[in-house]
Amino acid sequence: MAAPFVDTAKITVKAGNGGNGCVSFHREKYVAAGGPDGGDGGNGGNIILQVDDNLSTLMDFRYKRKYVAENGVDGMGQRKSGKDGKSLTIRVPRGTLVRDAETGEIIKDMSDSEPYILCRGGKGGWGNTHFATPTRQAPRFAKSGLPGESLDVVLELKLLADVGLIGFPNVGKSTLLSVVSRAQPKIANYHFTTLFPNLGVVYVENGVSFVMADIPGIIEGASEGAGLGHDFLRHIDRCRLLVHVVDVSGSEGRDPVADFDAINAELKQYSPELAQRPQIVAANKVDIMTDNSFLEALRSHVEALGYPLLTISAAAHQGTRELVFAIANRLRELPPVAVYQPEYVKRPPKVDMTQPLDITVEDGVYLVEGPWLQRLIANTNFGDYESRLWFDRMLRESGLFDRLEAMGIRDGDLVSMYNLEFEYQR
C-alpha cells in the first residue's frame, strides 16, 4: 500500500542551550597564585533547514513532531572551552513554506538550496578567566550559558511547478502527464484515481524544459472542502500557467462548458488571483468524440474569454506535442515561479517578572541571575539602540535597580548578568 501524501505538518523546534562557564584556578607545582583558568561553555547547536530534492512530501514529520539540537558542553579548567553542541539539520522538500504556528506569518520559503538557520543556539557562558582584573585577581564566579531559541512552526508544501494540470476527475490529466514526461502516475478508468499531486519534467527541445504538476481532480465545492481539491488547491498557487483539461468526448454525459466554468468558479472562490492566472484549454479525448457540437461550444466559449484551445487525445498521443510547444512558448512570456517573501518579525518575549532574581556580591561584582533574565538577554539585540532601551525598561519595571541600590551599589560598580557586564550608573 502506498504511503499517504502529507503536505502540512506542525512541529516544535528547539536550538541547544549554551554550556556553563567554569570556575577554576591554575594549580601547578612551584607556581604560586596561578590565577583563574576556567574555560567558557560551548555554544548550543542551531536548528537548520535544508532542501532535499529526494523528498516529495512531509511524511517524515507525521510521527516525529519535536526536534532538539545538542546543548553546548560546560567549560573546563586549564582554559579549556566546552565543545559546541552539534547543529540539527532538518531536510524538507523544495517548495516548503515555513510559517509561525501562532500568527501564520511566513518565516521562510524553502525554494532555494541555501541552508536556513531557523533557531539559533544559546551562547556559552563565560568562565572565570573573563572576570579577572588587576584589582580582582581571583574571581570565584562564572556565568551560565544562555538558552537556545525555540519555535512552533507549520510546514506547508506548495509544489514548485511551472505548469499545473487542472480539471474534473477522469478527464485525462494523469494520462497527459505520463505521455509528455517520464512521470508514472496511477491511471485507471474511474474517478479520483490520483490521490496526491504528481510532478514530471517535460523536455521540449535541447535546453528547454519545464515542470508539470498533475493536481488531483477538483469538483464543485472543492474550495470549501469537498472532494480532494480542497487539500491540493494550494499546489497550483505557484504555477505560472494552468492547463485546463476538459473531456469533450461526451462519454460521461457531461457538458464541457459547464465543467470549465465550474472549475474556474472554484479557483476564484479559493483565490481571486489564481483565477486570473494564464490558462491554455486542452480539449481531450477527441479520438472517441461522437458529437462535434461539444467541442465547438467549448471553443466558442473559451476563445470569447481570451483563452487558447488545443485539441488533443492524450491516450492516442494526438496533439500532445503541439500542446507542449504551445506551453513552452507561453512560459517564455511569463515571470518565473513565485517565491514568497518573509512576513515574520521576531517579537520580544513575554517576560514573567514575578519570580525574583538572585543577586549576590562576589569581589565587589554584583552577580544577577534568574530564568526570566536569562531569556530576556538571549532575545535582546544589544547592537540595536531600540532593543537596548527596551531591555533597560524591562529591568527598571522589574524593580532590579531599586534592589541593587538597597544593597548599597554605587556608581561605577560592576554588574554582571550572564554574558553581559556593565558599570552601574544612576
C-alpha positions, 0 to 999 in steps of 0.5 A, a space after each residue: 500500500 502506498 504511503 499517504 501524501 502529507 503536505 502540512 505538518 506542525 512541529 516544535 523546534 528547539 536550538 541547544 542551550 549554551 554550556 556553563 562557564 567554569 570556575 577554576 584556578 591554575 594549580 601547578 607545582 612551584 607556581 604560586 597564585 596561578 590565577 583563574 583558568 576556567 574555560 567558557 561553555 560551548 555554544 548550543 547547536 542551531 536548528 537548520 533547514 535544508 532542501 532535499 530534492 529526494 523528498 516529495 512530501 512531509 511524511 517524515 514529520 507525521 510521527 516525529 513532531 519535536 526536534 532538539 539540537 545538542 546543548 553546548 558542553 560546560 567549560 573546563 579548567 586549564 582554559 579549556 572551552 566546552 565543545 559546541 553542541 552539534 547543529 540539527 539539520 532538518 531536510 524538507 522538500 523544495 517548495 516548503 513554506 515555513 510559517 509561525 504556528 501562532 500568527 501564520 506569518 511566513 518565516 521562510 520559503 524553502 525554494 532555494 538550496 541555501 541552508 536556513 538557520 531557523 533557531 539559533 543556539 544559546 551562547 556559552 557562558 563565560 568562565 572565570 578567566 573573563 572576570 579577572 582584573 588587576 584589582 580582582 585577581 581571583 574571581 570565584 564566579 562564572 556565568 551560565 550559558 544562555 538558552 537556545 531559541 525555540 519555535 512552533 512552526 507549520 510546514 506547508 508544501 506548495 509544489 514548485 511547478 511551472 505548469 499545473 494540470 487542472 480539471 474534473 476527475 477522469 478527464 485525462 490529466 494523469 494520462 497527459 502527464 505520463 505521455 509528455 514526461 517520464 512521470 508514472 502516475 496511477 491511471 485507471 478508468 474511474 474517478 479520483 484515481 490520483 490521490 496526491 499531486 504528481 510532478 514530471 519534467 517535460 523536455 521540449 527541445 535541447 535546453 528547454 524544459 519545464 515542470 508539470 504538476 498533475 493536481 488531483 481532480 477538483 469538483 464543485 465545492 472543492 474550495 470549501 472542502 469537498 472532494 480532494 481539491 480542497 487539500 491540493 488547491 494550494 499546489 497550483 498557487 505557484 504555477 505560472 500557467 494552468 492547463 485546463 483539461 476538459 473531456 469533450 468526448 461526451 462519454 460521461 454525459 457531461 457538458 464541457 462548458 459547464 465543467 470549465 466554468 465550474 472549475 474556474 468558479 472554484 479557483 476564484 472562490 479559493 483565490 481571486 488571483 489564481 483565477 486570473 492566472 494564464 490558462 491554455 484549454 486542452 480539449 481531450 479525448 477527441 479520438 472517441 468524440 461522437 458529437 462535434 457540437 461539444 467541442 465547438 461550444 467549448 471553443 466558442 466559449 473559451 476563445 470569447 474569454 481570451 483563452 487558447 484551445 488545443 485539441 488533443 487525445 492524450 491516450 492516442 498521443 494526438 496533439 500532445 506535442 503541439 500542446 507542449 510547444 504551445 506551453 513552452 512558448 507561453 512560459 517564455 512570456 511569463 515571470 518565473 515561479 513565485 517565491 514568497 517573501 518573509 512576513 515574520 518579525 521576531 517579537 520580544 518575549 513575554 517576560 514573567 517578572 514575578 519570580 525574583 532574581 538572585 543577586 549576590 556580591 562576589 569581589 565587589 561584582 554584583 552577580 544577577 541571575 534568574 530564568 526570566 533574565 536569562 531569556 530576556 538577554 538571549 532575545 535582546 539585540 544589544 547592537 540595536 539602540 531600540 532593543 537596548 532601551 527596551 531591555 533597560 525598561 524591562 529591568 527598571 519595571 522589574 524593580 532590579 535597580 531599586 534592589 541593587 541600590 538597597 544593597 548599597 551599589 554605587 556608581 561605577 560598580 560592576 554588574 554582571 548578568 550572564 554574558 553581559 557586564 556593565 558599570 552601574 550608573 544612576 
